[in-house]
Amino acid sequence: MIPSTPVGVVLLLILIAPGLAYVLRRERAVPTGQRTAFREALQVIFVSVASMTAVGLLAALLRVLAPEHTLDVRGLVRAPGPFAREHHVQLAWWAFGLLAAATLLAWVMADPRIIRASQWLGTHRPLNLLTAASSADIVEISGWWRVFEDRRPKDTAKTSVGILQDDGTYIQGTLVSWTAGGLDYDKRELVLKEPLRYQTADGQLHDLKVDMVVIAGRDIRRLDVKYLMKEAEEETGKSADRASPPTTQDAVAGAI
């Protein structure tokens, strides 16, 4: 139930701040499909409660270790009114600190590396007995994100992308940006930069004399992705941008 008073609304926003920080960062780092409002609300509430509980346990441990430098929670519980009037400054700073710590914890937990590690752990024993997950589970995450971000090696210098379009033409260049998230496929866009190579449907190869090209997702039939490593560029002294269009053996994912 949503509070009907301004004070209640402010308190609600404060309490869900950790969960909101988690969801906002996770959506930017790990795009997912569309979710119902009920599921999104449950995620925000769960993360807020979990992060505040963790910070509260840490505060309780600090109370045991350094009682003279921490908030007297027992005094607050016994006489909340008089204690708040007498220690309002200390109470305000502690409330702000605990909320900030919980929000920071939730924001850190939305780091892509932590999410990736938790997903990996969830597919191995004994955690997979609880999560019922496996390495071959069906996921709602975009295949574009898995190829361009999740599965990209750490020492990748550039990502070369070849695009087979519906009309049979083929464009190859260096990845600049791409649309992720829960957008429909026909609303996505992919941007490549020079040097750009264009192959017509009859097999003739041309160099595109432009700096960048924007390709609509609705025109894409297949994506061929090749990771160009930093070490390879340093050893050969050649720019990876001059690599030939990737073949099907180089492809690591289709346009799905």
Sequence and secondary structure as in RCSB ss.txt:
>XXXX:A:sequence
MIPSTPVGVVLLLILIAPGLAYVLRRERAVPTGQRTAFREALQVIFVSVASMTAVGLLAALLRVLAPEHTLDVRG
LVRAPGPFAREHHVQLAWWAFGLLAAATLLAWVMADPRIIRASQWLGTHRPLNLLTAASSADIVEISGWWRVFED
RRPKDTAKTSVGILQDDGTYIQGTLVSWTAGGLDYDKRELVLKEPLRYQTADGQLHDLKVDMVVIAGRDIRRLDV
KYLMKEAEEETGKSADRASPPTTQDAVAGAI
>XXXX:A:secstr
   SSHHHHHHHHHHTHHHHHHHHHHHHHS      HHHHHHHHHHHHHHHHHHHHHHHHHHHHH GGGS  HHH
HHH HHHHHHHSHHHHHHHHHHHHHHHHHHHHHHT HHHHHHHHHHHTSTTTHHHH   TT    S HHHIIIII
SS TTEEEEEEEEEETTS EEEEEEEEE  SS  GGG EEEEEEEEEEE TTS EEEE SSEEEEEGGGEEEEEE
EEEEHHHHHHH S GGG     TTT      
